[in-house]
Amino acid sequence: MVTYKKTPDSLSVTLAALADPTRRAILGRLARGEAPVKALAKPFRMSLPAVSKHLKVLERAGLVSRGRDAQWRPRRLRAQPLRQVAEWAEPFRRFWEGSFDRLDALLEETGRRGSR
């Protein structure tokens, strides 16, 4: 039997990277500006190597880049992959907004009927 290894598409890689709350917190911190690994690790109860592993996942997904300034290697947010996630999620946002609009209209109509 032949088995095929499916190469994950970039959206799947991005979503997998975003699945972990530690990685989402790291991205949230980097949204405020670049930071070295020690600063990124500070809020977490884990070792620097563990934080580095999370950063490697984010780098492979294209969400984080590594700078170099002498001995300092700050990490920076690369938000482009998040645009693909937002575009993928947009139809779901529209669906829920439409559902809430219909619910608001129904509740308003029900409220008018009840006040008669």
C-alpha positions as CSV (number, residue, x, y, z in Angstrom):
1,M,0.0,0.0,0.0
2,V,1.3,3.4,-0.9
3,T,1.0,6.2,1.7
4,Y,1.3,9.8,0.8
5,K,2.7,12.4,3.1
6,K,0.6,15.6,2.6
7,T,2.7,18.7,2.9
8,P,0.7,21.2,5.1
9,D,-0.3,24.4,3.4
10,S,0.8,27.7,4.9
11,L,-2.6,28.3,6.5
12,S,-2.5,25.0,8.3
13,V,1.1,25.7,9.5
14,T,0.0,29.1,10.8
15,L,-3.1,27.7,12.6
16,A,-1.1,25.0,14.2
17,A,1.4,27.6,15.5
18,L,-1.5,29.6,16.9
19,A,-3.1,26.6,18.6
20,D,-0.8,26.9,21.6
21,P,-1.6,29.6,24.2
22,T,2.0,30.3,25.0
23,R,2.8,31.0,21.4
24,R,-0.3,33.3,21.1
25,A,1.0,35.2,24.2
26,I,4.4,35.5,22.7
27,L,2.9,37.0,19.5
28,G,0.8,39.4,21.7
29,R,4.0,40.6,23.3
30,L,5.8,41.0,20.0
31,A,2.9,43.0,18.7
32,R,4.1,45.7,21.1
33,G,7.6,45.6,19.7
34,E,10.7,43.4,19.2
35,A,12.1,41.6,22.2
36,P,15.0,39.2,23.2
37,V,14.2,35.6,24.2
38,K,14.8,36.4,27.9
39,A,12.2,39.1,27.9
40,L,9.7,36.9,26.0
41,A,10.3,34.1,28.5
42,K,9.9,36.2,31.6
43,P,6.1,35.9,32.1
44,F,6.2,32.1,31.7
45,R,7.1,29.4,34.1
46,M,9.3,27.5,31.7
47,S,12.9,27.3,30.7
48,L,14.6,29.4,28.1
49,P,15.1,26.3,25.9
50,A,11.3,25.6,26.1
51,V,10.5,29.2,25.0
52,S,13.1,28.8,22.2
53,K,11.2,25.8,21.0
54,H,8.0,27.8,20.8
55,L,9.9,30.5,18.9
56,K,11.1,28.0,16.4
57,V,7.5,26.9,15.7
58,L,6.6,30.5,15.2
59,E,9.6,31.1,13.0
60,R,8.7,28.1,10.8
61,A,5.2,29.4,10.4
62,G,6.6,32.8,9.3
63,L,5.1,34.6,12.3
64,V,8.4,35.6,13.9
65,S,11.7,36.7,12.5
66,R,15.1,36.9,14.2
67,G,17.1,40.1,14.0
68,R,20.8,40.5,14.8
69,D,22.3,43.5,16.6
70,A,25.8,42.5,17.8
71,Q,25.1,39.9,20.5
72,W,21.5,40.8,20.8
73,R,19.1,38.8,18.6
74,P,15.7,40.3,19.0
75,R,12.6,38.6,17.7
76,R,10.0,40.5,15.7
77,L,6.4,39.9,14.7
78,R,5.8,39.1,11.1
79,A,2.1,39.6,10.7
80,Q,1.6,38.6,7.1
81,P,0.6,35.0,7.8
82,L,-2.1,36.4,10.1
83,R,-3.7,38.2,7.1
84,Q,-4.3,34.8,5.6
85,V,-6.0,33.6,8.8
86,A,-8.2,36.7,8.8
87,E,-9.2,36.2,5.2
88,W,-10.0,32.6,5.9
89,A,-12.1,33.5,9.0
90,E,-14.0,36.4,7.3
91,P,-16.9,34.4,6.0
92,F,-17.5,33.0,9.5
93,R,-17.4,36.5,11.0
94,R,-20.0,37.6,8.4
95,F,-22.1,34.5,9.3
96,W,-22.1,35.3,13.0
97,E,-22.8,39.0,12.5
98,G,-25.8,38.1,10.3
99,S,-27.0,35.6,12.9
100,F,-26.8,38.3,15.6
101,D,-28.5,40.8,13.5
102,R,-31.4,38.4,12.9
103,L,-31.6,37.6,16.6
104,D,-31.7,41.3,17.4
105,A,-34.5,41.8,14.9
106,L,-36.4,38.9,16.4
107,L,-35.9,40.1,20.0
108,E,-37.1,43.6,19.0
109,E,-40.2,42.2,17.3
110,T,-40.9,40.0,20.2
111,G,-40.5,42.9,22.6
112,R,-43.0,45.0,20.6
113,R,-45.5,42.2,20.6
114,G,-45.2,41.7,24.3
115,S,-45.8,45.4,25.1
116,R,-49.2,45.5,23.3
